[in-house]
Amino acid sequence: MKIWEKVNNITGNDSKSRYLIPYINAGSKFLLSALPEKFLWTIASESEIEGWDSGGDSQIGAGSAIAYDKVLAVYRLDSGKKRLCSEAPDNNIHIFDEASSLLSATEMFPKFYKLSGKIYIKPDPDYNSSSSTKSYTPLGGSSTDVAASAGDKGVIVYSAPPIVDENTDSWILAEYENIVLFYAASLDHFRLASVYRDLCKTQVDVVASGSLNFSVTSSIPDSISLTKSLPVFSFSSSLPSDFNITKSLPDDFSISTPLPFFGALSVDLPSSFSAPSAISSPDELSHTIDVSSITDALTKAQELIDGSVTTNNAQEWLNDEDAEMSGSTVEVASSEVRRAQGEIAKEKTKLEDFSSKVNQRLTKYTSDVGNYTQQVQKESTRITSDLAKYQREIERATQKFQSDVAEYQAELAKESARSKVDITHYTSEIAKEKSRIESSLARYSAELSQVVQSFTTELQVYQAEVAKENQRISSDVSKYQAEVAKSSKDLEKEMQQYSLDMQAAQMYAQKSAQSIQTSGQYYQRAINELGAITGAITAPEQQQTSQRREQGATS
């Protein structure tokens, strides 16, 4: 199993090797910087310093570039004997260029010093790796020949952090592997906390940048507006007057039947159309969604997660590796998110109450329109019925008048035959008067028919306009209700989406806090493992540091 895969086995995550390899190498550096010197010998390496390389190029006095803090020991191979080098104080470095100095290094008592990122061993190692004899002049001596594969080597014992890649499955730190793996697991969870933090910020940004929208372009329909007025009765003709006979009967005429007369009608013309009271428009309703509290809460949550303030947001606490403060800040941000959710719920309740009031007003308005239509129909039926009664009354009066005229004419003819008196002129005047009355009655009846027909036509036009206006209002009401319902539904969807985004942001914030907590737990386990092995969590000062201090005190 690859080393980076072992980290996933510990965490249960599915992190890629490109994330874990740097964390493992960082753990390796952490381990070697924390281990006391006595534990570093088991994972030490050696670096040799020679006088000439295999190509014959001189390396004498060039030094060796080894990291200062990883050096465990420096010694010189003098004819196969290991001569341990002591470290020279910084203020004594110049003596190695003075042949007459009493403190100069010798093959029996070699020394080393650190300068400019290199380690210098004195006397200089003169091992010849080339295939030919080389010569050089040591400090204070004469030219010296060194045969091939001969001379003295310098050796530096150091402990450097091993570097792994995605294919490494074993390494020198096997004994301390758990410390490195727990350290890498801590960094991996810290990375996940940052990932969840970014996802939380993305969700909060989506909600904070959005705006709730409730828009109805249609208005509540107007009251009924009719261009046609109600029809009225208007007559230019009147009922015919009674008989007017200028000729008188002969003196000896005895008529028991009186002259007929056109009696008064017991039924009157119907009264004018009584229009029902006008329908008033329902009161205008308005509703404004207050998103200031929601925006304030979301803005604060966003600032707490990744705001412009650089001293109290979760991003800075994560960068400072302060798990406790980061978790507290995320919890406060979650509280702000919950406050925004509460405000959204309040606005949703207000919107539902507004929609209910609108539906109530529209229902009453629709009912008033229906009542108005019923009253118009009832009044139309009344006038039609009264007109029919009036026409029947005229027909009855006309029939009675004609019957009386016929009876009078019969009586007159009978009396004329009995008395043998010439009543031609009287009869002619009666016929003339009868013709006049019948002609007047015909004109009155014709005009009455025209008036009735005109009234009926105007009433039909009026009723058609009422029906058309009613249909317009119904259409406007339906359109208004549909737009209110659509806008309410869209707003509810937006609120639901905002709620889902809020829940997602809160979930990511919780996961970020959990990852930070888990990161701290793995880091603590690494520290505990280190403490269990070394008895402490920090390395004591290096042996060379003590030596240098002692040498500085004696020089």
C-alpha positions in Angstrom: 0.0 0.0 0.0 1.3 3.4 -0.9 2.1 5.7 2.0 -0.5 8.4 0.9 -3.2 5.7 0.8 -2.5 5.0 4.5 -3.7 8.5 5.3 -7.1 7.8 3.6 -7.3 4.6 5.6 -7.0 6.6 8.8 -9.4 9.4 7.9 -11.9 7.5 5.8 -11.6 10.3 3.2 -11.0 9.9 -0.5 -8.4 12.6 -1.0 -6.2 12.6 -4.0 -2.5 11.9 -3.8 -1.7 15.5 -5.1 -3.1 16.7 -1.8 -1.7 14.1 0.5 1.9 13.9 -0.8 2.8 17.5 0.3 1.1 16.9 3.7 3.1 13.7 4.3 6.4 15.5 3.4 5.3 18.4 5.7 4.8 15.8 8.4 8.2 14.3 7.8 9.8 17.7 8.3 7.7 18.3 11.4 8.8 14.9 12.8 12.5 15.5 12.2 12.4 19.0 13.6 10.7 17.7 16.8 12.7 14.5 17.5 15.5 14.8 20.0 19.0 14.1 18.6 19.3 10.6 20.1 16.3 9.5 18.1 17.7 10.9 14.8 20.6 8.4 14.6 18.2 5.6 13.6 17.2 7.6 10.5 20.6 9.2 9.7 22.4 9.4 6.4 26.0 10.2 5.6 27.6 12.6 3.1 31.3 12.3 2.1 33.7 15.2 1.3 36.6 14.3 -0.9 39.6 16.2 -2.3 39.1 15.3 -5.9 36.1 13.9 -7.8 36.3 11.1 -10.3 36.9 13.5 -13.1 40.0 14.8 -11.4 38.5 18.2 -10.5 39.8 19.6 -7.1 37.2 19.9 -4.3 39.8 20.8 -1.6 38.4 23.6 0.6 35.0 23.6 -1.2 33.0 22.4 1.8 29.7 20.4 1.8 26.2 21.9 1.6 24.2 20.1 4.3 21.4 21.8 6.3 22.8 23.0 9.6 19.9 21.7 11.8 20.2 18.1 10.6 23.9 17.5 11.4 24.4 14.8 14.0 28.2 14.4 13.8 31.2 15.2 11.6 34.3 13.1 11.5 37.5 12.6 9.4 38.7 9.2 8.1 42.4 9.3 8.8 44.0 6.1 7.3 40.8 4.3 8.1 40.5 5.8 11.6 37.5 7.9 12.5 38.6 11.2 14.0 35.6 13.0 15.4 35.5 16.7 14.5 34.6 19.3 17.1 32.7 22.4 16.0 34.7 25.7 16.1 33.1 28.9 17.4 32.2 31.5 14.9 34.8 33.9 16.2 37.6 31.4 15.7 37.0 30.5 12.1 39.9 32.7 10.9 42.5 30.5 12.7 42.2 27.8 10.1 44.0 30.0 7.6 46.9 30.6 10.0 49.6 27.8 10.0 51.2 29.2 13.2 48.0 29.3 15.3 48.1 27.1 18.4 44.4 26.4 17.9 44.6 25.2 14.3 43.1 21.8 13.4 45.3 18.7 13.1 44.6 15.3 11.6 44.6 14.0 15.2 42.1 16.7 16.4 40.1 17.8 13.4 37.5 20.5 13.6 34.6 21.9 11.4 32.7 25.1 11.1 29.6 26.3 9.3 29.6 29.2 6.9 27.4 30.4 4.0 25.3 27.3 4.0 28.2 24.9 3.9 30.2 22.8 6.3 34.0 23.0 6.2 36.3 20.2 7.7 39.8 21.1 8.7 42.3 19.9 7.8 40.7 19.6 4.3 39.9 16.0 3.3 42.3 15.0 0.4 40.8 11.7 -0.8 41.5 11.2 -4.5 38.6 9.6 -6.4 40.3 10.0 -9.8 42.4 7.3 -11.5 45.7 9.3 -11.4 47.9 10.8 -8.7 47.1 14.3 -7.6 49.1 16.8 -5.6 48.3 19.8 -3.4 50.0 22.0 -0.7 48.4 21.8 2.7 48.4 24.8 5.1 51.9 25.4 6.4 53.3 22.4 4.5 54.9 21.5 1.2 53.5 19.9 -2.0 52.0 16.5 -1.2 51.1 13.8 -3.7 48.0 11.7 -3.3 47.7 8.4 -5.2 44.5 7.3 -6.9 41.9 6.0 -4.4 44.0 7.2 -1.5 43.9 10.0 1.0 41.5 11.1 3.8 37.7 11.5 3.5 35.5 13.8 5.5 32.1 12.3 6.6 29.0 14.3 7.7 26.3 12.4 9.6 22.9 14.1 9.2 19.2 13.4 9.4 17.2 15.0 6.6 13.4 14.5 6.1 12.8 11.9 3.4 10.8 13.1 0.4 8.0 10.7 -0.8 5.9 10.7 -4.0 2.8 8.9 -5.1 4.6 5.7 -5.7 6.5 5.5 -2.4 5.4 2.4 -0.4 8.2 2.2 2.2 10.6 4.6 3.8 13.1 5.2 6.5 10.6 6.6 8.9 8.7 3.3 9.4 9.3 3.4 13.1 7.7 6.9 13.4 5.2 6.5 10.6 2.1 7.0 12.7 3.2 10.5 13.7 3.6 11.6 10.1 0.3 10.0 9.0 -1.7 11.6 11.8 0.0 14.9 11.0 -0.9 14.5 7.3 -4.5 13.5 8.3 -4.7 16.7 10.4 -3.7 18.8 7.4 -6.1 17.0 5.1 -9.0 17.7 7.4 -7.9 21.3 7.6 -8.0 21.4 3.8 -11.5 19.9 3.9 -12.5 22.6 6.4 -11.4 25.2 3.9 -13.2 23.5 1.0 -16.4 23.4 3.1 -15.9 27.0 4.1 -15.7 28.0 0.4 -18.8 26.0 -0.4 -20.6 27.7 2.5 -19.4 31.1 1.2 -20.7 30.2 -2.3 -24.2 29.4 -0.9 -24.3 32.5 1.2 -23.2 34.6 -1.8 -26.0 33.2 -3.9 -28.6 34.1 -1.3 -27.1 37.5 -0.5 -26.9 38.5 -4.1 -30.5 37.4 -4.9 -33.7 39.4 -4.2 -37.2 38.3 -3.6 -39.6 39.4 -6.3 -43.4 39.7 -6.0 -44.8 41.6 -9.0 -48.4 41.9 -10.3 -48.7 44.0 -13.4 -52.6 43.6 -13.6 -54.8 45.8 -11.4 -58.1 45.0 -9.7 -60.9 45.5 -12.3 -62.9 48.8 -12.4 -66.6 49.1 -11.6 -69.1 48.5 -14.3 -69.0 51.4 -16.8 -72.0 51.4 -19.3 -72.2 53.7 -22.3 -75.9 52.8 -22.9 -78.5 54.3 -20.7 -81.7 52.6 -19.5 -84.7 52.9 -22.0 -87.7 55.1 -21.2 -91.3 55.2 -22.4 -92.2 58.2 -24.6 -95.6 58.6 -26.5 -96.6 61.4 -28.9 -100.2 59.9 -29.4 -102.9 59.7 -26.8 -105.9 57.5 -26.4 -109.0 58.6 -28.6 -111.6 60.9 -27.0 -115.2 59.9 -26.5 -117.9 60.1 -29.1 -118.7 63.6 -30.3 -122.1 63.6 -32.2 -123.2 66.9 -33.6 -126.5 65.6 -35.1 -129.3 64.7 -32.7 -131.9 62.0 -33.0 -135.5 62.9 -34.0 -137.7 63.7 -31.1 -139.8 60.6 -31.1 -136.7 58.3 -31.0 -136.5 56.3 -27.9 -133.0 54.7 -27.4 -132.4 52.7 -24.3 -128.7 52.0 -25.1 -126.4 55.0 -24.4 -123.7 56.1 -26.7 -120.5 54.1 -26.1 -117.4 55.8 -24.6 -113.8 54.7 -24.3 -113.4 54.0 -20.6 -110.4 54.5 -18.5 -107.8 51.7 -18.4 -107.5 49.9 -15.1 -103.9 49.0 -15.8 -101.1 51.7 -16.1 -98.0 51.7 -18.2 -95.1 50.0 -16.4 -92.8 52.4 -14.4 -89.4 53.3 -15.8 -86.4 50.9 -15.5 -85.1 51.0 -11.9 -81.4 50.4 -12.2 -79.7 48.7 -9.3 -77.1 50.5 -7.3 -73.6 50.7 -9.0 -70.9 48.2 -8.0 -67.9 49.8 -6.2 -64.4 48.5 -6.9 -62.9 46.5 -4.1 -60.4 48.4 -1.9 -56.9 48.4 -3.2 -54.5 46.0 -1.3 -50.8 46.4 -1.2 -48.0 44.3 0.2 -44.3 45.0 0.4 -41.7 42.4 1.1 -39.1 43.6 3.6 -35.8 41.9 2.8 -33.7 44.3 4.9 -33.5 42.0 7.9 -32.8 39.0 5.6 -30.1 40.8 3.7 -28.5 42.1 7.0 -28.4 38.5 8.4 -26.9 37.1 5.2 -24.4 39.9 4.9 -23.2 39.3 8.5 -23.0 35.6 7.8 -20.9 36.2 4.7 -18.6 38.6 6.6 -18.1 36.1 9.4 -17.3 33.3 6.9 -15.0 35.2 4.5 -15.6 38.9 5.0 -13.4 42.0 4.4 -12.6 42.2 8.1 -9.3 40.4 8.6 -9.4 39.9 12.3 -12.7 38.1 13.1 -13.8 35.9 10.1 -13.5 32.1 9.7 -11.0 32.4 6.8 -8.5 34.2 9.0 -8.9 31.8 11.9 -8.4 28.9 9.5 -5.3 30.5 8.2 -4.1 31.0 11.8 -4.9 27.3 12.5 -7.1 28.4 15.4 -9.7 25.6 15.4 -11.6 26.9 18.5 -12.1 30.5 17.2 -12.9 29.2 13.7 -15.6 26.9 15.1 -17.0 29.7 17.2 -17.1 32.1 14.2 -18.8 29.4 12.0 -21.4 28.9 14.8 -22.2 32.6 14.9 -22.5 32.6 11.1 -24.8 29.7 11.4 -27.0 31.7 13.9 -27.1 34.5 11.4 -28.2 32.1 8.7 -30.9 30.7 11.0 -32.1 34.3 11.7 -32.4 34.9 7.9 -34.4 31.7 7.6 -36.8 32.9 10.3 -37.2 36.3 8.6 -38.0 34.4 5.3 -40.6 32.3 7.1 -42.2 35.5 8.5 -42.4 37.2 5.1 -43.9 34.0 3.7 -46.7 34.0 6.3 -47.4 37.7 5.5 -47.6 36.9 1.8 -50.0 34.0 2.4 -52.2 36.4 4.5 -52.1 39.0 1.8 -53.1 36.4 -0.9 -56.0 35.3 1.3 -57.3 38.9 1.7 -57.0 39.4 -2.1 -59.1 36.2 -2.7 -61.7 37.4 -0.2 -62.1 40.8 -1.9 -62.2 39.3 -5.4 -64.9 36.7 -4.2 -67.1 39.5 -2.8 -66.6 41.6 -6.0 -67.6 38.7 -8.2 -70.7 38.1 -6.0 -71.7 41.8 -6.3 -71.4 41.6 -10.1 -73.6 38.5 -10.1 -76.2 40.2 -7.9 -76.2 43.2 -10.2 -76.9 41.0 -13.2 -79.7 39.3 -11.4 -81.4 42.6 -10.5 -81.1 43.8 -14.1 -82.8 40.6 -15.3 -85.5 40.9 -12.6 -86.3 44.5 -13.6 -86.4 43.5 -17.2 -88.9 40.7 -16.5 -91.1 43.1 -14.5 -91.3 45.7 -17.3 -92.0 43.0 -19.9 -94.8 41.6 -17.7 -96.4 45.0 -17.1 -96.3 45.8 -20.8 -98.1 42.6 -21.6 -100.8 43.4 -19.0 -101.2 46.9 -20.5 -101.6 45.6 -24.0 -104.2 43.0 -22.8 -106.1 45.9 -21.1 -106.1 47.9 -24.3 -107.3 45.0 -26.3 -110.1 44.3 -23.7 -111.2 48.0 -23.7 -111.1 48.1 -27.5 -113.3 45.0 -27.8 -115.8 46.4 -25.2 -116.0 49.7 -27.1 -116.6 48.0 -30.4 -119.2 45.8 -28.8 -121.0 48.9 -27.3 -120.9 50.7 -30.7 -122.3 47.7 -32.4 -125.1 47.4 -29.8 -125.8 51.1 -30.1 -125.9 50.9 -33.9 -128.3 47.9 -33.7 -130.5 49.7 -31.2 -130.5 52.7 -33.5 -131.3 50.7 -36.6 -134.1 49.0 -34.7 -135.6 52.2 -33.6 -135.2 53.7 -37.0 -137.1 50.9 -38.6 -139.9 51.2 -36.0 -140.3 55.0 -36.5 -139.4 55.0 -40.2 -137.5 58.1 -39.6 -134.6 59.0 -41.8 -131.5 58.9 -39.6 -129.0 58.5 -42.4 -127.1 61.6 -41.4 -127.1 60.6 -37.7 -125.9 57.1 -38.7 -123.3 58.5 -41.0 -121.9 60.7 -38.3 -121.9 57.8 -35.9 -119.9 55.8 -38.5 -117.6 58.7 -39.1 -117.0 59.2 -35.3 -116.5 55.4 -35.0 -114.0 55.5 -37.8 -112.2 58.4 -36.1 -112.0 56.6 -32.8 -110.8 53.4 -34.4 -108.2 55.3 -36.5 -106.9 57.1 -33.3 -106.9 53.8 -31.5 -105.0 52.1 -34.3 -102.4 54.9 -34.3 -102.1 54.7 -30.5 -101.8 50.9 -30.7 -99.2 51.2 -33.5 -97.2 53.7 -31.6 -97.4 51.6 -28.5 -96.1 48.6 -30.4 -93.2 50.7 -31.8 -92.5 52.0 -28.3 -92.6 48.5 -26.9 -90.4 47.2 -29.7 -87.9 50.1 -29.3 -87.9 49.6 -25.5 -87.3 45.9 -25.9 -84.5 46.5 -28.4 -82.8 49.1 -26.2 -83.3 46.8 -23.2 -81.6 44.0 -25.1 -78.7 46.3 -26.1 -78.4 47.4 -22.4 -78.5 43.8 -21.2 -75.9 42.9 -23.8 -73.6 45.7 -22.7 -74.1 44.6 -19.0 -73.2 41.1 -20.0 -70.2 42.3 -22.0 -69.0 44.5 -19.1 -69.6 41.6 -16.7 -67.5 39.3 -18.9 -64.8 42.0 -19.0 -64.7 42.2 -15.3 -64.7 38.4 -14.9 -61.8 38.2 -17.4 -59.9 40.9 -15.5 -60.6 39.2 -12.2 -59.4 35.9 -13.5 -56.3 37.5 -15.0 -55.6 39.3 -11.8 -56.1 36.1 -9.7 -53.9 34.1 -12.1 -51.1 36.7 -12.0 -51.3 36.9 -8.1 -51.3 33.1 -7.9 -48.3 32.8 -10.4 -46.3 35.5 -8.6 -47.1 33.9 -5.2 -46.0 30.6 -6.5 -42.8 32.0 -8.0 -42.1 33.8 -4.8 -42.7 30.6 -2.8 -40.2 28.8 -5.1 -37.6 31.5 -4.6 -38.2 31.3 -0.8 -37.9 27.5 -0.9 -34.7 27.8 -3.0 -33.3 30.4 -0.5 -34.2 28.0 2.3 -32.4 25.1 0.6 -29.3 27.4 0.0 -29.4 28.4 3.6 -29.6 24.8 4.8 -26.7 23.9 2.4 -24.6 26.8 3.8 -25.4 25.8 7.3 -24.5 22.2 6.5 -21.2 23.2 5.0 -20.5 25.5 7.9 -21.1 22.5 10.3 -18.9 20.3 8.2 -16.2 22.9 8.2 -16.3 23.1 12.0 -16.3 19.3 12.3 -13.3 19.1 9.9 -11.5 21.7 12.0 -12.3 19.8 15.2 -11.2 16.5 13.6 -8.0 18.2 12.3 -7.2 19.2 15.9 -7.9 15.7 17.1 -5.5 14.1 14.5 -2.9 16.8 15.3 -3.2 16.0 19.0 -2.8 12.3 18.3 0.4 13.0 16.4 1.7 15.0 19.4 0.7 12.3 21.7 2.5 9.7 19.6 5.6 11.9 19.5 5.4 12.4 23.3 5.0 8.7 23.9 8.1 8.0 21.9 10.4 10.9 23.0 8.9 11.8 26.4 8.5 15.4 25.1 7.0 17.2 22.1 9.9 19.4 21.3 13.5 18.5 20.7 16.2 19.7 23.1 19.1 21.8 21.8 21.5 20.0 19.4 24.7 18.6 20.8 26.7 20.8 18.5 25.1 23.9 20.0 26.3 22.8 23.5 29.7 22.1 22.2 30.0 25.5 20.5 28.9 27.3 23.7 31.4 25.4 25.7 34.2 26.1 23.2 33.3 29.7 23.1 33.6 29.9 26.9 37.1 28.4 27.0 38.5 30.3 24.1 
